[in-house]
């Protein structure tokens, strides 16, 4: 707390866990403690903010809270803590190793162990075996710093060299201890080397020096960017909604219809839209979301369309925020005639075209998430598979939510969980970009979180391939 200050600067730092797939609401309260300490007198300052509002400017972010009806302003600063998600690439060689074989030279391989706090050792990496060679050069390998040393650069590492035998009874050549802190000296292009020691020989042989030398020829840290690194670096999530307006949903004027607008509670379409949209909207700076419909006859000529703008403005299908999408949807229903069939390939291709254009013409990174809400199995499965394979090469994910009580088992093939999705011509997807879930499973919070967490994995996979 601060004493006698109208412009306090608080030094207390709070650490909170961040989850992309959840809306995490933070509540900040400012209290004025009276001089006689009779308790807390609450000031006119109470406000809420969710994590994503902290993530749009730079590596260190801040926002200003200005509560209504007061002149108070408070600035909250947030910064992502550096983790140990980075990887390190290491390459070892050896020279003049002891020869353990009678009729040929040793077949050496190297094992690296992390020494744990309780004294036990965990295998981190085992190199390939180099046959018949006393001066082997092993292939470089990559390992996370968490795996190598639990993020502690001074943690002891134990390295052991063996002579491989086909019967599995490998012959011990020698060992040495080191730390990642010591290994890092090789980052400057230097070669670090250690004596490979056999403790038994060290005791028994008077003139024993070592059983060879092991050399670290490469040590390179590979920065693994976090999701927030991308967002803070200017990456935008472009969120698009596509709604099924086929006749199988039922007449919207009938209370049994999936599109029925109840005066007191949202229907399943709106519930699914809000559940996913409220997560994605905070990663879009302008919060303008394109909303499309498919499977309906639309004015003025009432021809069937599979990618019409819900606000009927084909030149600008964007709606202001999730609430804008909700209002456009509600205004659209009385003006269209539900029809069919249930074709989603056109809307996937429409968003894929936007993703392709952005990827090839814009410097800022953008990632597209298409939410498709449908009440039944699609009727253009072959075209949809083709569109998904094409989209898997683009910065794009597709979330399909099944509305109602239909049997959606045939939709699972689009998810790719049961095997690699392929186009009708046999071309496989580059990435698994589709997630399908029936809305009835949304009552389990973990299902929604898994759905959005999968999009984050797909996001990393796409940018990792660039």
C-alpha positions as CSV (number, residue, x, y, z in Angstrom):
1,X,0.0,0.0,0.0
2,X,1.0,3.6,-0.4
3,X,0.7,6.2,2.4
4,X,-0.5,9.8,1.7
5,X,-0.3,9.7,-2.0
6,X,-2.9,10.6,-4.6
7,X,-0.8,9.1,-7.4
8,X,0.5,5.9,-5.9
9,X,2.9,3.5,-7.7
10,X,2.5,0.0,-6.4
11,X,5.5,-2.4,-6.4
12,X,3.6,-5.6,-5.8
13,X,3.9,-8.0,-8.7
14,X,1.3,-10.7,-9.3
15,X,1.9,-13.7,-11.5
16,X,-1.1,-15.4,-13.2
17,X,-1.3,-18.3,-15.5
18,X,-2.5,-17.5,-19.1
19,X,-4.7,-19.7,-21.2
20,X,-5.7,-18.8,-24.7
21,X,-8.7,-21.1,-24.7
22,X,-10.4,-19.3,-21.7
23,X,-11.8,-15.9,-20.9
24,X,-9.9,-15.0,-17.7
25,X,-11.5,-12.0,-16.1
26,X,-9.3,-9.9,-13.7
27,X,-10.9,-7.6,-11.2
28,X,-8.9,-4.6,-9.8
29,X,-10.1,-2.9,-6.7
30,X,-8.6,0.3,-5.1
31,X,-9.3,1.0,-1.5
32,X,-8.6,3.9,0.8
33,X,-7.6,3.0,4.3
34,X,-8.8,5.6,6.8
35,X,-6.3,7.1,9.2
36,X,-7.8,5.4,12.3
37,X,-7.6,2.0,10.6
38,X,-11.3,1.1,11.2
39,X,-11.3,-1.0,8.1
40,X,-11.5,-0.5,4.4
41,X,-13.3,2.4,2.8
42,X,-13.9,1.4,-0.7
43,X,-13.1,4.1,-3.3
44,X,-15.2,4.6,-6.4
45,X,-13.1,2.3,-8.4
46,X,-14.0,-1.2,-9.5
47,X,-13.4,-2.5,-13.0
48,X,-12.8,-5.7,-14.9
49,X,-10.5,-6.6,-17.7
50,X,-9.7,-9.9,-19.4
51,X,-6.2,-11.1,-20.3
52,X,-6.4,-10.6,-24.1
53,X,-6.8,-6.8,-23.6
54,X,-3.2,-6.9,-22.4
55,X,-1.7,-8.4,-25.4
56,X,-1.9,-6.1,-28.4
57,X,0.9,-3.6,-28.2
58,X,4.4,-4.7,-27.3
59,X,6.5,-7.1,-25.2
60,X,5.5,-5.0,-22.2
61,X,1.8,-4.0,-22.3
62,X,-0.4,-1.7,-20.4
63,X,-3.9,-0.5,-20.4
64,X,-5.7,2.3,-18.6
65,X,-8.9,1.7,-16.6
66,X,-11.2,4.7,-16.2
67,X,-14.2,3.8,-14.1
68,X,-17.5,5.6,-14.8
69,X,-18.5,8.6,-12.8
70,X,-15.0,9.3,-11.5
71,X,-11.8,11.1,-12.5
72,X,-9.7,8.2,-11.4
73,X,-7.3,6.6,-13.9
74,X,-5.3,3.5,-13.2
75,X,-2.6,2.0,-15.4
76,X,-1.9,-1.8,-15.3
77,X,1.2,-3.2,-16.9
78,X,1.6,-6.8,-18.0
79,X,4.5,-8.7,-19.3
80,X,4.9,-12.3,-20.3
81,X,7.4,-14.2,-18.1
82,X,10.2,-16.0,-20.0
83,X,9.7,-19.7,-19.8
84,X,12.1,-22.5,-20.6
85,X,10.4,-23.6,-23.8
86,X,13.5,-22.9,-25.9
87,X,15.4,-25.7,-27.6
88,X,19.1,-26.2,-27.8
89,X,20.9,-28.0,-30.7
90,X,24.0,-29.9,-29.6
91,X,26.7,-31.8,-31.6
92,X,29.3,-34.1,-30.1
93,X,32.4,-35.9,-31.3
94,X,35.1,-37.9,-29.6
95,X,38.8,-38.8,-30.2
96,X,41.1,-41.5,-29.1
97,X,38.4,-43.6,-27.3
98,X,39.5,-46.9,-25.7
99,X,39.3,-49.9,-28.0
100,X,37.0,-52.5,-26.4
101,X,36.8,-55.0,-29.3
102,X,39.4,-57.7,-30.1
103,X,39.0,-57.9,-33.8
104,X,37.8,-54.4,-34.6
105,X,37.5,-51.0,-33.1
106,X,34.9,-49.9,-30.6
107,X,31.4,-49.0,-31.7
108,X,30.7,-45.9,-29.5
109,X,27.5,-44.1,-28.6
110,X,27.0,-41.3,-26.1
111,X,24.2,-40.9,-23.5
112,X,23.4,-37.7,-21.7
113,X,21.6,-37.8,-18.3
114,X,20.0,-35.0,-16.2
115,X,20.8,-35.3,-12.5
116,X,17.6,-34.7,-10.6
117,X,17.3,-33.0,-7.2
118,X,16.9,-36.4,-5.4
119,X,20.2,-37.7,-7.0
120,X,18.5,-39.9,-9.6
121,X,19.4,-39.5,-13.3
122,X,17.0,-39.2,-16.2
123,X,18.1,-40.0,-19.7
124,X,17.9,-36.9,-21.9
125,X,19.4,-38.2,-25.2
126,X,21.2,-41.2,-26.7
127,X,23.2,-40.7,-29.9
128,X,23.3,-43.1,-32.8
129,X,26.1,-45.7,-32.7
130,X,29.1,-45.1,-34.9
131,X,30.5,-48.5,-36.0
132,X,34.2,-49.4,-35.8
133,X,35.5,-45.9,-35.0
134,X,37.5,-44.5,-32.1
135,X,37.0,-40.9,-33.2
136,X,33.3,-40.8,-33.9
137,X,31.3,-37.7,-35.0
138,X,27.7,-38.0,-33.9
139,X,24.8,-36.3,-35.6
140,X,23.6,-33.1,-34.0
141,X,20.3,-33.3,-32.1
142,X,17.8,-30.9,-30.6
143,X,16.3,-31.0,-27.1
144,X,14.3,-28.6,-25.0
145,X,16.0,-26.8,-22.1
146,X,13.3,-28.2,-19.9
147,X,14.2,-31.7,-20.8
148,X,18.0,-31.1,-20.7
149,X,18.3,-29.3,-17.4
150,X,14.8,-28.4,-16.1
151,X,15.6,-24.8,-17.1
152,X,18.4,-24.6,-14.5
153,X,21.6,-24.0,-16.4
154,X,23.8,-25.1,-13.5
155,X,22.1,-28.4,-13.0
156,X,24.6,-31.3,-13.2
157,X,24.6,-33.4,-16.4
158,X,26.2,-36.8,-16.6
159,X,27.6,-38.0,-20.0
160,X,28.5,-41.6,-20.6
161,X,30.2,-43.3,-23.6
162,X,29.6,-46.9,-24.4
163,X,30.9,-49.5,-26.8
164,X,27.8,-51.0,-28.4
165,X,27.4,-54.8,-28.4
166,X,24.7,-56.7,-30.4
167,X,23.8,-58.8,-27.3
168,X,22.8,-55.6,-25.4
169,X,25.7,-56.0,-22.9
170,X,27.4,-52.7,-23.9
171,X,31.0,-52.1,-22.6
172,X,31.6,-49.0,-20.5
173,X,34.2,-46.7,-22.0
174,X,34.0,-43.6,-19.7
175,X,32.1,-40.7,-18.4
176,X,32.3,-37.0,-17.4
177,X,30.1,-34.4,-15.7
178,X,29.2,-31.0,-17.0
179,X,26.5,-28.3,-16.9
180,X,24.6,-26.5,-19.6
181,X,26.3,-23.3,-18.3
182,X,29.6,-24.9,-19.2
183,X,28.3,-26.1,-22.6
184,X,27.2,-22.6,-23.6
185,X,30.9,-21.6,-24.0
186,X,30.6,-23.5,-27.4
187,X,28.1,-20.9,-28.6
188,X,30.9,-18.6,-29.5
189,X,32.3,-21.1,-32.1
190,X,34.7,-22.6,-29.6
191,X,35.0,-26.3,-29.0
192,X,34.6,-27.5,-25.4
193,X,36.1,-30.9,-24.5
194,X,36.1,-33.2,-21.6
195,X,38.2,-36.1,-20.5
196,X,36.3,-39.3,-20.7
197,X,37.1,-41.1,-17.4
198,X,36.7,-44.7,-16.4
199,X,36.8,-44.6,-12.6
200,X,37.9,-48.2,-12.3
201,X,40.9,-47.6,-14.5
202,X,41.6,-44.4,-12.6
203,X,42.0,-46.4,-9.4
204,X,43.8,-49.5,-10.8
205,X,46.1,-48.0,-13.4
206,X,48.9,-45.8,-12.1
207,X,49.6,-44.1,-15.4
208,X,46.0,-43.8,-16.4
209,X,45.0,-40.4,-17.9
210,X,41.7,-40.9,-19.6
211,X,39.8,-43.2,-22.0
212,X,39.6,-40.5,-24.7
213,X,38.2,-37.0,-25.2
214,X,34.6,-36.0,-25.9
215,X,34.2,-32.7,-27.7
216,X,31.2,-30.4,-28.0
217,X,31.4,-28.9,-31.5
218,X,28.0,-27.1,-31.6
219,X,25.8,-25.4,-29.0
220,X,23.0,-23.3,-30.4
221,X,19.9,-22.0,-28.6
222,X,16.7,-22.1,-30.7
223,X,14.1,-19.5,-29.5
224,X,10.6,-21.0,-29.4
225,X,8.1,-18.2,-29.6
226,X,5.0,-18.4,-27.4
227,X,1.5,-17.6,-28.6
228,X,1.7,-14.2,-26.9
229,X,5.0,-13.5,-28.7
230,X,3.1,-13.7,-31.9
231,X,0.2,-11.6,-30.7
232,X,2.4,-8.9,-29.2
233,X,4.4,-8.9,-32.4
234,X,1.3,-7.8,-34.3
235,X,-0.3,-11.1,-35.4
236,X,-4.1,-10.8,-35.6
237,X,-6.7,-13.5,-35.3
238,X,-9.3,-13.0,-38.1
239,X,-12.5,-14.6,-36.9
240,X,-15.3,-15.5,-39.4
241,X,-18.7,-17.1,-38.7
242,X,-20.7,-19.3,-41.1
243,X,-24.3,-20.2,-40.2
244,X,-26.4,-23.1,-41.5
245,X,-29.8,-21.8,-42.9
246,X,-31.0,-25.1,-44.4
247,X,-34.7,-26.2,-44.0
248,X,-33.7,-29.1,-41.7
249,X,-33.4,-26.5,-38.9
250,X,-37.1,-26.0,-38.9
251,X,-39.3,-22.9,-39.4
252,X,-37.8,-20.1,-37.3
253,X,-41.3,-19.0,-36.3
254,X,-41.8,-22.4,-34.7
255,X,-40.6,-22.8,-31.1
256,X,-39.2,-26.3,-32.1
257,X,-36.9,-24.7,-34.7
258,X,-33.2,-24.6,-34.0
259,X,-33.3,-21.0,-35.3
260,X,-36.2,-20.0,-33.0
261,X,-35.5,-16.7,-31.3
262,X,-36.6,-17.1,-27.7
263,X,-37.4,-13.8,-25.9
264,X,-35.5,-14.9,-22.8
265,X,-32.7,-17.2,-23.8
266,X,-30.4,-17.7,-26.8
267,X,-30.8,-20.7,-29.1
268,X,-28.0,-23.2,-29.6
269,X,-26.6,-21.3,-32.6
270,X,-26.2,-18.1,-30.6
271,X,-24.8,-20.1,-27.6
272,X,-22.1,-21.7,-29.7
273,X,-21.3,-18.4,-31.5
274,X,-20.9,-16.6,-28.2
275,X,-18.9,-19.5,-26.5
276,X,-16.2,-19.5,-29.3
277,X,-16.5,-15.8,-30.3
278,X,-15.9,-14.3,-26.9
279,X,-12.5,-16.0,-26.8
280,X,-11.4,-15.0,-30.3
281,X,-12.7,-11.4,-30.4
282,X,-10.0,-10.0,-28.1
283,X,-7.3,-11.1,-30.5
284,X,-8.7,-8.9,-33.3
285,X,-7.8,-5.2,-32.9
286,X,-10.8,-3.8,-34.9
287,X,-13.3,-6.5,-33.6
288,X,-15.1,-6.5,-37.0
289,X,-16.2,-10.1,-37.9
290,X,-17.4,-11.3,-41.3
291,X,-20.6,-13.4,-40.9
292,X,-22.0,-15.6,-43.7
293,X,-24.9,-17.9,-44.2
294,X,-25.4,-20.9,-46.4
295,X,-28.2,-23.1,-47.6
296,X,-30.9,-20.4,-47.8
297,X,-32.9,-18.6,-50.6
298,X,-32.0,-14.9,-50.2
299,X,-33.6,-11.7,-51.5
300,X,-34.2,-10.2,-53.9
301,X,-34.5,-13.1,-56.4
302,X,-34.5,-15.8,-53.7
303,X,-31.9,-18.0,-55.3
304,X,-30.0,-20.5,-53.1
305,X,-26.7,-19.2,-51.8
306,X,-24.0,-21.0,-49.8
307,X,-21.9,-17.9,-48.9
308,X,-24.1,-14.9,-48.5
309,X,-23.4,-12.0,-46.1
310,X,-25.7,-12.2,-43.1
311,X,-26.0,-8.4,-43.1
312,X,-26.8,-8.6,-46.8
313,X,-23.8,-6.3,-47.6
314,X,-21.7,-8.4,-49.9
315,X,-19.0,-5.7,-50.2
316,X,-18.7,-5.4,-46.4
317,X,-19.9,-8.5,-44.6
318,X,-18.3,-7.5,-41.3
319,X,-20.2,-7.0,-38.1
320,X,-19.2,-4.9,-35.1
321,X,-18.2,-7.4,-32.4
322,X,-19.9,-10.7,-31.5
323,X,-23.0,-8.7,-30.5
324,X,-23.1,-7.3,-34.1
325,X,-23.0,-10.8,-35.5
326,X,-25.9,-11.7,-33.1
327,X,-28.0,-8.7,-34.3
328,X,-27.3,-9.4,-38.0
329,X,-28.3,-13.0,-37.5
330,X,-31.6,-12.1,-35.8
331,X,-32.4,-9.5,-38.5
332,X,-31.6,-11.9,-41.3
333,X,-33.9,-14.7,-40.3
334,X,-37.3,-13.0,-41.2
335,X,-35.9,-12.0,-44.7
336,X,-34.7,-15.4,-46.0
337,X,-36.2,-18.8,-46.8
338,X,-34.5,-21.8,-45.3
339,X,-33.7,-24.3,-48.1
340,X,-30.7,-26.5,-48.9
341,X,-28.5,-28.4,-49.5
342,X,-25.9,-28.3,-46.7
343,X,-22.8,-27.3,-48.6
344,X,-19.8,-25.8,-46.7
345,X,-17.0,-26.0,-49.3
346,X,-17.9,-22.6,-50.8
347,X,-17.5,-20.8,-47.4
348,X,-14.3,-22.7,-46.6
349,X,-12.9,-21.6,-50.0
350,X,-14.1,-18.0,-49.5
351,X,-12.1,-17.7,-46.2
352,X,-9.2,-19.6,-47.7
353,X,-9.0,-17.0,-50.5
354,X,-8.8,-14.2,-48.0
355,X,-6.1,-16.1,-46.1
356,X,-4.1,-16.7,-49.3
357,X,-4.4,-13.0,-50.3
358,X,-3.3,-11.8,-46.8
359,X,-0.4,-14.3,-46.7
360,X,1.0,-13.1,-50.1
361,X,0.4,-9.4,-49.9
362,X,0.6,-8.3,-46.2
363,X,3.6,-8.0,-44.0
364,X,1.7,-8.4,-40.7
365,X,0.9,-12.0,-39.7
366,X,-2.8,-12.9,-39.7
367,X,-4.4,-16.2,-38.8
368,X,-7.9,-17.0,-39.8
369,X,-10.4,-19.0,-37.7
370,X,-13.6,-20.1,-39.4
371,X,-16.5,-21.1,-37.2
372,X,-19.1,-23.2,-39.0
373,X,-22.4,-23.9,-37.2
374,X,-24.5,-26.6,-38.9
375,X,-27.4,-28.8,-37.9
376,X,-26.5,-31.9,-39.9
377,X,-24.1,-33.9,-42.0
378,X,-22.9,-32.0,-45.1
379,X,-23.9,-32.9,-48.6
380,X,-20.7,-31.9,-50.4
381,X,-18.2,-34.1,-48.6
382,X,-15.9,-34.5,-51.6
383,X,-15.7,-30.8,-52.3
384,X,-15.2,-30.0,-48.6
385,X,-12.3,-32.4,-48.4
386,X,-10.7,-30.8,-51.4
387,X,-11.2,-27.3,-49.8
388,X,-9.7,-28.4,-46.5
389,X,-6.6,-29.9,-48.1
390,X,-6.1,-26.6,-49.9
391,X,-6.7,-24.6,-46.8
392,X,-4.2,-26.7,-44.8
393,X,-1.4,-24.8,-46.6
394,X,-2.7,-21.5,-45.4
395,X,-2.8,-19.7,-42.0
396,X,-6.3,-21.0,-41.2
397,X,-8.3,-23.3,-38.9
398,X,-11.8,-24.5,-39.2
399,X,-14.1,-25.2,-36.2
400,X,-17.3,-27.0,-37.0
401,X,-20.0,-27.2,-34.3
402,X,-22.9,-29.5,-34.8
403,X,-26.2,-28.0,-33.6
404,X,-29.1,-30.1,-32.5
405,X,-29.5,-33.8,-31.9
406,X,-28.6,-35.2,-35.4
407,X,-26.2,-38.1,-35.8
408,X,-22.9,-36.4,-36.7
409,X,-20.7,-39.5,-36.8
410,X,-19.9,-38.9,-40.6
411,X,-18.5,-35.5,-39.7
412,X,-15.8,-37.0,-37.6
413,X,-13.8,-37.9,-40.7
414,X,-13.2,-34.2,-41.3
415,X,-11.5,-33.9,-37.9
416,X,-8.6,-36.1,-38.9
417,X,-8.4,-37.7,-35.5
418,X,-9.0,-41.2,-37.0
419,X,-6.5,-40.8,-39.7
420,X,-5.1,-38.3,-42.2
421,X,-7.7,-36.5,-44.2
422,X,-7.2,-36.7,-48.0
423,X,-8.7,-35.0,-51.0
424,X,-10.7,-37.2,-53.4
425,X,-7.5,-37.3,-55.5
426,X,-5.6,-38.7,-52.5
427,X,-3.6,-35.6,-51.6
428,X,-3.1,-35.4,-47.7
429,X,-3.6,-32.4,-45.6
430,X,-0.4,-30.5,-44.7
431,X,-1.8,-29.8,-41.2
432,X,-4.8,-31.1,-39.3
433,X,-6.8,-27.8,-39.4
434,X,-10.4,-29.0,-38.6
435,X,-11.9,-29.5,-35.2
436,X,-15.5,-30.9,-35.0
437,X,-17.7,-31.2,-31.9
438,X,-21.4,-31.5,-31.3
439,X,-22.8,-28.5,-29.4
440,X,-24.4,-30.9,-26.9
441,X,-20.8,-31.7,-25.7
442,X,-20.2,-28.0,-25.0
443,X,-21.8,-28.5,-21.6
444,X,-18.5,-30.0,-20.7
445,X,-16.2,-26.9,-20.4
446,X,-13.2,-29.0,-21.2
447,X,-14.6,-29.7,-24.7
448,X,-14.7,-26.0,-25.6
449,X,-11.2,-25.5,-24.1
450,X,-9.9,-28.5,-26.1
451,X,-11.5,-27.0,-29.3
452,X,-9.7,-23.7,-28.9
453,X,-6.5,-25.2,-27.6
454,X,-6.3,-27.3,-30.8
455,X,-6.5,-24.0,-32.8
456,X,-3.5,-22.7,-30.9
457,X,-1.6,-25.9,-31.8
458,X,-2.5,-25.5,-35.4
459,X,-1.4,-21.9,-35.2
460,X,2.0,-22.9,-34.0
461,X,2.3,-25.7,-36.6
462,X,1.6,-23.2,-39.4
463,X,4.1,-20.6,-38.4
464,X,6.6,-23.3,-37.5
465,X,6.5,-24.5,-41.1
466,X,7.3,-21.0,-42.5
